[in-house]
Amino acid sequence: MIKKIDEKRHQELIKLKEDLEKNRPHDIDAMRSWKHRMGKILEELELFKKY
């Protein structure tokens, strides 16, 4: 059951990452927010690589 939840979360993170990549803003303030969110997603995806 834990593995299934982990796989589901991993897929959600991949989808969020792809959505952020497609919708990258050009405004400086929006870019700061985008960079923060992308950083958090990439950080969590790194945790999945260790398993």
Buried (B, 14 or more C-beta within 10 A) or exposed (E): EEEEEEEEBBEEBEEBBEEBEEEEEEEEEEEEEBEEEBEEBEEBBEEEEEE
